[in-house]
Amino acid sequence: MNNTYMIKELVIDTGKAAHEVSFKGLDLLHDNIEKATGEALARLPWLTDDHRNTVRDWFKNARKGRNTLKSTIDENFKTVEGWFSAS
């Protein structure tokens, strides 16, 4: 069996699969926390709309940052896969 194929199959593909599963779990956790926080904030009458919007913006920025990190990692996996397919 080819060493390059073994490295790609065992290390890169396994790492990529672990990354995908981890991201999906993080995404689900984030969605649930965002939903629960939104419902809790809606029930607090002493909070202003500015406070609620600040929390919504924070969640939006966290999602944007997480998606940016995921796309960067995906691009890095493609780069490393390209190195091994060129060998």
N, C-alpha and C positions, 0 to 999 in steps of 0.2 A: 504494500500500500504506500502511496506517495506521502511523504512527510508534509508537504504543503497542504495537501487535501486534509490530512489528519488535523493539522493546526487549525485550518479554516473550520472544519466540521466540529471539532471538539471545543476549541477555545472561542473562536469568534461567533459561531452560530449559537453556542450555549450562552455566551455573554449577551448577545443580542436578544435572545428569547427571555433571559432573566430581566433585561432592561424593559422589554415590552410588558411583561407581567407586573413588574414593579410600578411602571408608569400607570398602567390601568388601575391598579390598586390605589395608588396615590390620587388619581383622578376621581375615583369613586369616593374615597375618603373626603377629598376636598369638596365635592358636590354635596355630600351629606352634611358636612360641617357648615357649609355656606347656607344650605337650606335651613338647618336648625338655628343658626345664628340669626338669619333673616326673620324667622318666625318669632324668636325670642325678642328681637329688637322691635318688632311690630307691636308687641304687647307691653312695652315699657312706655307709658304715657309721658314721662318726664324727659325723654330724649327728643331732641329736635330733628327736623329733616336733615340738617347739616351733619349731625352725628351719624345718622343712618347712611347718608350718602358717603361719608368718610369710610365707613366700614365696607360698603359696596365697592367703593374705589379700591380699597385695600385688597379685597378678594379678586377684583378684576386684574389688578397689577400682579397679584400672586399667580393667577392663572396664566397671564401673559408671560411672566418670567419662567414658569414651569414649562410652557409650550416652547419657549425659546431654547431652554436647556434641552428639551427632548429633540428638537430639530437639530441642534448642534451635535448631540450625541449620535443621532441617526446619520448625519453627514460624516462624522468621524468613522462610524462603522463602514460606510460605503468606501471611504478612503482606504481603510485598512484592508477591506475585501479586495479592492483594486490592486493593492500591493501583492496580495497572494495570488490573484488570478493572472497577473503579469508574469509571475515566476514560472 
